[in-house]
């Protein structure tokens, strides 16, 4: 199954970004995680079909209502598969 890593910059911490991402990922049937990084970005690891990962990537461009996304970087990045979608 394809895996992608996203780094989201902007006002993305303290605005329910990770929880909103978890809910969107579960709605789409993806597995993975969302983590706050020390530099203010959020890292999202997601696994699922390419078309569904593209849907998540499109959603990440805006995120939840209080977020202000300035940039989303993505790359295919192998990581250990997980069940469900966690936040840290």
PDB file as gemmi writes it, atoms N, CA and C in Angstrom:
CRYST1    1.000    1.000    1.000  90.00  90.00  90.00 P 1                      
ATOM      1  N   UNK A   1       0.848  -1.173   0.000  1.00  0.00           N  
ATOM      2  CA  UNK A   1       0.000   0.000   0.000  1.00  0.00           C  
ATOM      3  C   UNK A   1       0.901   1.247   0.000  1.00  0.00           C  
ATOM      4  N   UNK A   2       0.599   2.239  -0.822  1.00  0.00           N  
ATOM      5  CA  UNK A   2       1.414   3.462  -0.862  1.00  0.00           C  
ATOM      6  C   UNK A   2       1.414   4.204   0.483  1.00  0.00           C  
ATOM      7  N   UNK A   3       2.535   4.825   0.774  1.00  0.00           N  
ATOM      8  CA  UNK A   3       2.696   5.605   2.002  1.00  0.00           C  
ATOM      9  C   UNK A   3       3.250   6.977   1.636  1.00  0.00           C  
ATOM     10  N   UNK A   4       2.743   8.005   2.311  1.00  0.00           N  
ATOM     11  CA  UNK A   4       3.251   9.361   2.086  1.00  0.00           C  
ATOM     12  C   UNK A   4       3.477  10.072   3.404  1.00  0.00           C  
ATOM     13  N   UNK A   5       4.439  10.965   3.370  1.00  0.00           N  
ATOM     14  CA  UNK A   5       4.752  11.818   4.503  1.00  0.00           C  
ATOM     15  C   UNK A   5       4.477  13.257   4.079  1.00  0.00           C  
ATOM     16  N   UNK A   6       3.736  13.989   4.899  1.00  0.00           N  
ATOM     17  CA  UNK A   6       3.412  15.387   4.627  1.00  0.00           C  
ATOM     18  C   UNK A   6       3.969  16.245   5.758  1.00  0.00           C  
ATOM     19  N   UNK A   7       4.514  17.395   5.405  1.00  0.00           N  
ATOM     20  CA  UNK A   7       4.939  18.390   6.384  1.00  0.00           C  
ATOM     21  C   UNK A   7       4.120  19.640   6.116  1.00  0.00           C  
ATOM     22  N   UNK A   8       3.327  20.052   7.103  1.00  0.00           N  
ATOM     23  CA  UNK A   8       2.418  21.174   6.937  1.00  0.00           C  
ATOM     24  C   UNK A   8       2.935  22.342   7.759  1.00  0.00           C  
ATOM     25  N   UNK A   9       3.122  23.484   7.092  1.00  0.00           N  
ATOM     26  CA  UNK A   9       3.626  24.699   7.733  1.00  0.00           C  
ATOM     27  C   UNK A   9       2.525  25.746   7.820  1.00  0.00           C  
ATOM     28  N   UNK A  10       2.718  26.690   8.725  1.00  0.00           N  
ATOM     29  CA  UNK A  10       1.771  27.783   8.920  1.00  0.00           C  
ATOM     30  C   UNK A  10       1.273  27.770  10.350  1.00  0.00           C  
ATOM     31  N   UNK A  11       0.069  28.279  10.536  1.00  0.00           N  
ATOM     32  CA  UNK A  11      -0.557  28.236  11.869  1.00  0.00           C  
ATOM     33  C   UNK A  11      -1.292  26.910  11.965  1.00  0.00           C  
ATOM     34  N   UNK A  12      -0.559  25.881  12.368  1.00  0.00           N  
ATOM     35  CA  UNK A  12      -1.117  24.525  12.353  1.00  0.00           C  
ATOM     36  C   UNK A  12      -1.007  23.818  13.698  1.00  0.00           C  
ATOM     37  N   UNK A  13      -0.449  24.477  14.702  1.00  0.00           N  
ATOM     38  CA  UNK A  13      -0.414  23.891  16.039  1.00  0.00           C  
ATOM     39  C   UNK A  13      -1.334  24.703  16.945  1.00  0.00           C  
ATOM     40  N   UNK A  14      -2.057  23.999  17.812  1.00  0.00           N  
ATOM     41  CA  UNK A  14      -2.974  24.673  18.726  1.00  0.00           C  
ATOM     42  C   UNK A  14      -4.298  25.057  18.094  1.00  0.00           C  
ATOM     43  N   UNK A  15      -4.604  24.487  16.933  1.00  0.00           N  
ATOM     44  CA  UNK A  15      -5.855  24.820  16.227  1.00  0.00           C  
ATOM     45  C   UNK A  15      -6.629  23.552  15.836  1.00  0.00           C  
ATOM     46  N   UNK A  16      -6.406  22.459  16.572  1.00  0.00           N  
ATOM     47  CA  UNK A  16      -7.069  21.168  16.318  1.00  0.00           C  
ATOM     48  C   UNK A  16      -6.671  20.542  14.982  1.00  0.00           C  
ATOM     49  N   UNK A  17      -5.495  20.888  14.474  1.00  0.00           N  
ATOM     50  CA  UNK A  17      -5.076  20.353  13.177  1.00  0.00           C  
ATOM     51  C   UNK A  17      -4.898  18.837  13.221  1.00  0.00           C  
ATOM     52  N   UNK A  18      -4.191  18.344  14.239  1.00  0.00           N  
ATOM     53  CA  UNK A  18      -3.934  16.898  14.302  1.00  0.00           C  
ATOM     54  C   UNK A  18      -5.224  16.101  14.464  1.00  0.00           C  
ATOM     55  N   UNK A  19      -6.094  16.514  15.372  1.00  0.00           N  
ATOM     56  CA  UNK A  19      -7.350  15.793  15.585  1.00  0.00           C  
ATOM     57  C   UNK A  19      -8.236  15.861  14.350  1.00  0.00           C  
ATOM     58  N   UNK A  20      -8.296  17.010  13.714  1.00  0.00           N  
ATOM     59  CA  UNK A  20      -9.089  17.139  12.483  1.00  0.00           C  
ATOM     60  C   UNK A  20      -8.519  16.264  11.376  1.00  0.00           C  
ATOM     61  N   UNK A  21      -7.190  16.186  11.309  1.00  0.00           N  
ATOM     62  CA  UNK A  21      -6.549  15.321  10.315  1.00  0.00           C  
ATOM     63  C   UNK A  21      -6.864  13.862  10.608  1.00  0.00           C  
ATOM     64  N   UNK A  22      -6.815  13.476  11.877  1.00  0.00           N  
ATOM     65  CA  UNK A  22      -7.149  12.095  12.258  1.00  0.00           C  
ATOM     66  C   UNK A  22      -8.572  11.756  11.824  1.00  0.00           C  
ATOM     67  N   UNK A  23      -9.504  12.642  12.091  1.00  0.00           N  
ATOM     68  CA  UNK A  23     -10.903  12.398  11.708  1.00  0.00           C  
ATOM     69  C   UNK A  23     -11.066  12.286  10.193  1.00  0.00           C  
ATOM     70  N   UNK A  24     -10.396  13.174   9.457  1.00  0.00           N  
ATOM     71  CA  UNK A  24     -10.477  13.131   7.993  1.00  0.00           C  
ATOM     72  C   UNK A  24      -9.846  11.843   7.463  1.00  0.00           C  
ATOM     73  N   UNK A  25      -8.702  11.454   8.001  1.00  0.00           N  
ATOM     74  CA  UNK A  25      -8.030  10.237   7.553  1.00  0.00           C  
ATOM     75  C   UNK A  25      -8.898   9.005   7.812  1.00  0.00           C  
ATOM     76  N   UNK A  26      -9.504   8.942   8.997  1.00  0.00           N  
ATOM     77  CA  UNK A  26     -10.373   7.802   9.299  1.00  0.00           C  
ATOM     78  C   UNK A  26     -11.596   7.791   8.393  1.00  0.00           C  
ATOM     79  N   UNK A  27     -12.148   8.964   8.115  1.00  0.00           N  
ATOM     80  CA  UNK A  27     -13.280   9.072   7.185  1.00  0.00           C  
ATOM     81  C   UNK A  27     -12.900   8.526   5.813  1.00  0.00           C  
ATOM     82  N   UNK A  28     -11.652   8.770   5.403  1.00  0.00           N  
ATOM     83  CA  UNK A  28     -11.163   8.311   4.098  1.00  0.00           C  
ATOM     84  C   UNK A  28     -10.674   6.866   4.129  1.00  0.00           C  
ATOM     85  N   UNK A  29     -10.575   6.280   5.311  1.00  0.00           N  
ATOM     86  CA  UNK A  29     -10.113   4.898   5.428  1.00  0.00           C  
ATOM     87  C   UNK A  29      -8.603   4.754   5.416  1.00  0.00           C  
ATOM     88  N   UNK A  30      -7.883   5.818   5.774  1.00  0.00           N  
ATOM     89  CA  UNK A  30      -6.424   5.787   5.802  1.00  0.00           C  
ATOM     90  C   UNK A  30      -5.914   5.418   7.194  1.00  0.00           C  
ATOM     91  N   UNK A  31      -4.697   4.931   7.258  1.00  0.00           N  
ATOM     92  CA  UNK A  31      -4.030   4.699   8.531  1.00  0.00           C  
ATOM     93  C   UNK A  31      -2.805   5.598   8.587  1.00  0.00           C  
ATOM     94  N   UNK A  32      -2.285   5.812   9.807  1.00  0.00           N  
ATOM     95  CA  UNK A  32      -1.087   6.632   9.947  1.00  0.00           C  
ATOM     96  C   UNK A  32      -1.064   7.404  11.234  1.00  0.00           C  
ATOM     97  N   UNK A  33      -0.478   8.620  11.176  1.00  0.00           N  
ATOM     98  CA  UNK A  33      -0.342   9.434  12.383  1.00  0.00           C  
ATOM     99  C   UNK A  33      -0.152  10.901  12.018  1.00  0.00           C  
ATOM    100  N   UNK A  34      -0.409  11.770  13.005  1.00  0.00           N  
ATOM    101  CA  UNK A  34      -0.158  13.206  12.884  1.00  0.00           C  
ATOM    102  C   UNK A  34       0.581  13.638  14.140  1.00  0.00           C  
ATOM    103  N   UNK A  35       1.693  14.349  13.970  1.00  0.00           N  
ATOM    104  CA  UNK A  35       2.562  14.713  15.079  1.00  0.00           C  
ATOM    105  C   UNK A  35       2.979  16.172  14.973  1.00  0.00           C  
ATOM    106  N   UNK A  36       2.920  16.911  16.097  1.00  0.00           N  
ATOM    107  CA  UNK A  36       3.493  18.250  16.140  1.00  0.00           C  
ATOM    108  C   UNK A  36       5.012  18.130  16.148  1.00  0.00           C  
ATOM    109  N   UNK A  37       5.674  18.984  15.377  1.00  0.00           N  
ATOM    110  CA  UNK A  37       7.129  19.028  15.352  1.00  0.00           C  
ATOM    111  C   UNK A  37       7.613  20.253  16.130  1.00  0.00           C  
ATOM    112  N   UNK A  38       8.823  20.182  16.647  1.00  0.00           N  
ATOM    113  CA  UNK A  38       9.391  21.266  17.442  1.00  0.00           C  
ATOM    114  C   UNK A  38       9.507  22.575  16.663  1.00  0.00           C  
ATOM    115  N   UNK A  39       9.607  22.498  15.333  1.00  0.00           N  
ATOM    116  CA  UNK A  39       9.761  23.711  14.524  1.00  0.00           C  
ATOM    117  C   UNK A  39       8.431  24.366  14.162  1.00  0.00           C  
ATOM    118  N   UNK A  40       7.312  23.868  14.730  1.00  0.00           N  
ATOM    119  CA  UNK A  40       6.004  24.479  14.485  1.00  0.00           C  
ATOM    120  C   UNK A  40       5.199  23.822  13.380  1.00  0.00           C  
ATOM    121  N   UNK A  41       5.797  22.904  12.649  1.00  0.00           N  
ATOM    122  CA  UNK A  41       5.070  22.202  11.594  1.00  0.00           C  
ATOM    123  C   UNK A  41       4.349  20.997  12.176  1.00  0.00           C  
ATOM    124  N   UNK A  42       3.465  20.425  11.368  1.00  0.00           N  
ATOM    125  CA  UNK A  42       2.824  19.146  11.692  1.00  0.00           C  
ATOM    126  C   UNK A  42       3.285  18.136  10.651  1.00  0.00           C  
ATOM    127  N   UNK A  43       3.677  16.955  11.117  1.00  0.00           N  
ATOM    128  CA  UNK A  43       4.047  15.858  10.228  1.00  0.00           C  
ATOM    129  C   UNK A  43       2.882  14.874  10.183  1.00  0.00           C  
ATOM    130  N   UNK A  44       2.456  14.525   8.978  1.00  0.00           N  
ATOM    131  CA  UNK A  44       1.391  13.549   8.795  1.00  0.00           C  
ATOM    132  C   UNK A  44       1.952  12.390   7.985  1.00  0.00           C  
ATOM    133  N   UNK A  45       1.859  11.194   8.544  1.00  0.00           N  
ATOM    134  CA  UNK A  45       2.212   9.967   7.832  1.00  0.00           C  
ATOM    135  C   UNK A  45       0.902   9.273   7.503  1.00  0.00           C  
ATOM    136  N   UNK A  46       0.705   8.921   6.239  1.00  0.00           N  
ATOM    137  CA  UNK A  46      -0.551   8.298   5.848  1.00  0.00           C  
ATOM    138  C   UNK A  46      -0.302   7.160   4.874  1.00  0.00           C  
ATOM    139  N   UNK A  47      -1.133   6.120   5.002  1.00  0.00           N  
ATOM    140  CA  UNK A  47      -1.026   4.942   4.152  1.00  0.00           C  
ATOM    141  C   UNK A  47      -2.396   4.620   3.587  1.00  0.00           C  
ATOM    142  N   UNK A  48      -2.440   4.371   2.281  1.00  0.00           N  
ATOM    143  CA  UNK A  48      -3.686   4.013   1.620  1.00  0.00           C  
ATOM    144  C   UNK A  48      -3.529   4.134   0.112  1.00  0.00           C  
ATOM    145  N   UNK A  49      -4.617   3.943  -0.619  1.00  0.00           N  
ATOM    146  CA  UNK A  49      -4.562   4.051  -2.078  1.00  0.00           C  
ATOM    147  C   UNK A  49      -4.156   5.468  -2.524  1.00  0.00           C  
ATOM    148  N   UNK A  50      -3.433   5.557  -3.632  1.00  0.00           N  
ATOM    149  CA  UNK A  50      -2.949   6.848  -4.133  1.00  0.00           C  
ATOM    150  C   UNK A  50      -4.066   7.882  -4.268  1.00  0.00           C  
ATOM    151  N   UNK A  51      -5.196   7.497  -4.828  1.00  0.00           N  
ATOM    152  CA  UNK A  51      -6.288   8.455  -5.039  1.00  0.00           C  
ATOM    153  C   UNK A  51      -6.795   9.015  -3.713  1.00  0.00           C  
ATOM    154  N   UNK A  52      -6.833   8.178  -2.683  1.00  0.00           N  
ATOM    155  CA  UNK A  52      -7.309   8.625  -1.374  1.00  0.00           C  
ATOM    156  C   UNK A  52      -6.246   9.496  -0.700  1.00  0.00           C  
ATOM    157  N   UNK A  53      -4.971   9.154  -0.860  1.00  0.00           N  
ATOM    158  CA  UNK A  53      -3.893  10.001  -0.346  1.00  0.00           C  
ATOM    159  C   UNK A  53      -3.940  11.373  -1.003  1.00  0.00           C  
ATOM    160  N   UNK A  54      -4.286  11.417  -2.282  1.00  0.00           N  
ATOM    161  CA  UNK A  54      -4.442  12.699  -2.982  1.00  0.00           C  
ATOM    162  C   UNK A  54      -5.578  13.520  -2.370  1.00  0.00           C  
ATOM    163  N   UNK A  55      -6.671  12.855  -1.979  1.00  0.00           N  
ATOM    164  CA  UNK A  55      -7.786  13.551  -1.315  1.00  0.00           C  
ATOM    165  C   UNK A  55      -7.329  14.146   0.004  1.00  0.00           C  
ATOM    166  N   UNK A  56      -6.573  13.382   0.781  1.00  0.00           N  
ATOM    167  CA  UNK A  56      -6.063  13.891   2.049  1.00  0.00           C  
ATOM    168  C   UNK A  56      -5.149  15.087   1.797  1.00  0.00           C  
ATOM    169  N   UNK A  57      -4.275  14.977   0.814  1.00  0.00           N  
ATOM    170  CA  UNK A  57      -3.345  16.066   0.503  1.00  0.00           C  
ATOM    171  C   UNK A  57      -4.107  17.336   0.153  1.00  0.00           C  
ATOM    172  N   UNK A  58      -5.193  17.208  -0.572  1.00  0.00           N  
ATOM    173  CA  UNK A  58      -6.014  18.371  -0.926  1.00  0.00           C  
ATOM    174  C   UNK A  58      -6.629  18.986   0.333  1.00  0.00           C  
ATOM    175  N   UNK A  59      -7.125  18.139   1.238  1.00  0.00           N  
ATOM    176  CA  UNK A  59      -7.707  18.629   2.485  1.00  0.00           C  
ATOM    177  C   UNK A  59      -6.646  19.333   3.335  1.00  0.00           C  
ATOM    178  N   UNK A  60      -5.426  18.789   3.366  1.00  0.00           N  
ATOM    179  CA  UNK A  60      -4.350  19.376   4.164  1.00  0.00           C  
ATOM    180  C   UNK A  60      -3.987  20.786   3.717  1.00  0.00           C  
ATOM    181  N   UNK A  61      -4.269  21.142   2.475  1.00  0.00           N  
ATOM    182  CA  UNK A  61      -3.965  22.485   1.967  1.00  0.00           C  
ATOM    183  C   UNK A  61      -4.679  23.569   2.771  1.00  0.00           C  
ATOM    184  N   UNK A  62      -5.819  23.222   3.380  1.00  0.00           N  
ATOM    185  CA  UNK A  62      -6.579  24.177   4.193  1.00  0.00           C  
ATOM    186  C   UNK A  62      -6.673  23.764   5.647  1.00  0.00           C  
ATOM    187  N   UNK A  63      -6.841  22.466   5.897  1.00  0.00           N  
ATOM    188  CA  UNK A  63      -6.982  21.973   7.262  1.00  0.00           C  
ATOM    189  C   UNK A  63      -8.278  22.436   7.896  1.00  0.00           C  
ATOM    190  N   UNK A  64      -8.342  22.426   9.233  1.00  0.00           N  
ATOM    191  CA  UNK A  64      -9.554  22.839   9.930  1.00  0.00           C  
ATOM    192  C   UNK A  64      -9.734  24.361   9.862  1.00  0.00           C  
ATOM    193  N   UNK A  65     -10.920  24.855  10.217  1.00  0.00           N  
ATOM    194  CA  UNK A  65     -11.227  26.282  10.063  1.00  0.00           C  
ATOM    195  C   UNK A  65     -10.241  27.255  10.714  1.00  0.00           C  
ATOM    196  N   UNK A  66      -9.690  26.951  11.888  1.00  0.00           N  
ATOM    197  CA  UNK A  66      -8.805  27.907  12.560  1.00  0.00           C  
ATOM    198  C   UNK A  66      -7.357  27.857  12.055  1.00  0.00           C  
ATOM    199  N   UNK A  67      -7.025  26.869  11.241  1.00  0.00           N  
ATOM    200  CA  UNK A  67      -5.655  26.738  10.722  1.00  0.00           C  
ATOM    201  C   UNK A  67      -5.418  27.736   9.594  1.00  0.00           C  
ATOM    202  N   UNK A  68      -4.162  28.086   9.420  1.00  0.00           N  
ATOM    203  CA  UNK A  68      -3.724  28.919   8.294  1.00  0.00           C  
ATOM    204  C   UNK A  68      -2.519  28.215   7.684  1.00  0.00           C  
ATOM    205  N   UNK A  69      -2.768  27.389   6.691  1.00  0.00           N  
ATOM    206  CA  UNK A  69      -1.705  26.597   6.067  1.00  0.00           C  
ATOM    207  C   UNK A  69      -0.955  27.458   5.059  1.00  0.00           C  
ATOM    208  N   UNK A  70       0.358  27.493   5.189  1.00  0.00           N  
ATOM    209  CA  UNK A  70       1.164  28.251   4.232  1.00  0.00           C  
ATOM    210  C   UNK A  70       1.848  27.342   3.215  1.00  0.00           C  
ATOM    211  N   UNK A  71       2.096  26.075   3.614  1.00  0.00           N  
ATOM    212  CA  UNK A  71       2.780  25.164   2.693  1.00  0.00           C  
ATOM    213  C   UNK A  71       2.555  23.719   3.124  1.00  0.00           C  
ATOM    214  N   UNK A  72       2.422  22.849   2.126  1.00  0.00           N  
ATOM    215  CA  UNK A  72       2.359  21.408   2.366  1.00  0.00           C  
ATOM    216  C   UNK A  72       3.412  20.755   1.479  1.00  0.00           C  
ATOM    217  N   UNK A  73       4.378  20.117   2.112  1.00  0.00           N  
ATOM    218  CA  UNK A  73       5.394  19.358   1.383  1.00  0.00           C  
ATOM    219  C   UNK A  73       5.033  17.888   1.509  1.00  0.00           C  
ATOM    220  N   UNK A  74       5.206  17.132   0.434  1.00  0.00           N  
ATOM    221  CA  UNK A  74       4.910  15.704   0.526  1.00  0.00           C  
ATOM    222  C   UNK A  74       5.987  14.900  -0.180  1.00  0.00           C  
ATOM    223  N   UNK A  75       6.140  13.674   0.291  1.00  0.00           N  
ATOM    224  CA  UNK A  75       7.102  12.755  -0.304  1.00  0.00           C  
ATOM    225  C   UNK A  75       6.660  11.347   0.023  1.00  0.00           C  
ATOM    226  N   UNK A  76       6.965  10.423  -0.864  1.00  0.00           N  
ATOM    227  CA  UNK A  76       6.746   9.026  -0.521  1.00  0.00           C  
ATOM    228  C   UNK A  76       7.811   8.672   0.494  1.00  0.00           C  
ATOM    229  N   UNK A  77       7.378   8.080   1.571  1.00  0.00           N  
ATOM    230  CA  UNK A  77       8.309   7.807   2.659  1.00  0.00           C  
ATOM    231  C   UNK A  77       7.877   6.540   3.368  1.00  0.00           C  
ATOM    232  N   UNK A  78       8.683   5.492   3.305  1.00  0.00           N  
ATOM    233  CA  UNK A  78       8.288   4.260   3.971  1.00  0.00           C  
ATOM    234  C   UNK A  78       8.323   4.415   5.494  1.00  0.00           C  
ATOM    235  N   UNK A  79       7.313   3.875   6.144  1.00  0.00           N  
ATOM    236  CA  UNK A  79       7.259   3.837   7.597  1.00  0.00           C  
ATOM    237  C   UNK A  79       6.539   2.572   7.999  1.00  0.00           C  
ATOM    238  N   UNK A  80       6.649   2.218   9.245  1.00  0.00           N  
ATOM    239  CA  UNK A  80       6.023   0.990   9.728  1.00  0.00           C  
ATOM    240  C   UNK A  80       4.515   1.144   9.709  1.00  0.00           C  
ATOM    241  N   UNK A  81       3.835   0.220   9.046  1.00  0.00           N  
ATOM    242  CA  UNK A  81       2.374   0.263   8.971  1.00  0.00           C  
ATOM    243  C   UNK A  81       1.761   0.150  10.355  1.00  0.00           C  
ATOM    244  N   UNK A  82       0.667   0.882  10.537  1.00  0.00           N  
ATOM    245  CA  UNK A  82      -0.053   0.869  11.811  1.00  0.00           C  
ATOM    246  C   UNK A  82      -1.534   0.637  11.559  1.00  0.00           C  
ATOM    247  N   UNK A  83      -2.248   0.305  12.618  1.00  0.00           N  
ATOM    248  CA  UNK A  83      -3.701   0.222  12.512  1.00  0.00           C  
ATOM    249  C   UNK A  83      -4.279   1.540  13.001  1.00  0.00           C  
ATOM    250  N   UNK A  84      -5.337   1.988  12.381  1.00  0.00           N  
ATOM    251  CA  UNK A  84      -5.975   3.212  12.808  1.00  0.00           C  
ATOM    252  C   UNK A  84      -5.144   4.431  12.469  1.00  0.00           C  
ATOM    253  N   UNK A  85      -5.445   5.536  13.139  1.00  0.00           N  
ATOM    254  CA  UNK A  85      -4.736   6.789  12.890  1.00  0.00           C  
ATOM    255  C   UNK A  85      -4.532   7.472  14.235  1.00  0.00           C  
ATOM    256  N   UNK A  86      -3.274   7.696  14.601  1.00  0.00           N  
ATOM    257  CA  UNK A  86      -2.973   8.244  15.925  1.00  0.00           C  
ATOM    258  C   UNK A  86      -2.479   9.680  15.833  1.00  0.00           C  
ATOM    259  N   UNK A  87      -2.546  10.362  16.972  1.00  0.00           N  
ATOM    260  CA  UNK A  87      -1.961  11.696  17.059  1.00  0.00           C  
ATOM    261  C   UNK A  87      -0.974  11.692  18.214  1.00  0.00           C  
ATOM    262  N   UNK A  88       0.083  12.493  18.070  1.00  0.00           N  
ATOM    263  CA  UNK A  88       1.094  12.580  19.123  1.00  0.00           C  
ATOM    264  C   UNK A  88       1.551  14.016  19.258  1.00  0.00           C  
TER     265      UNK A  88                                                      
END                                                                             
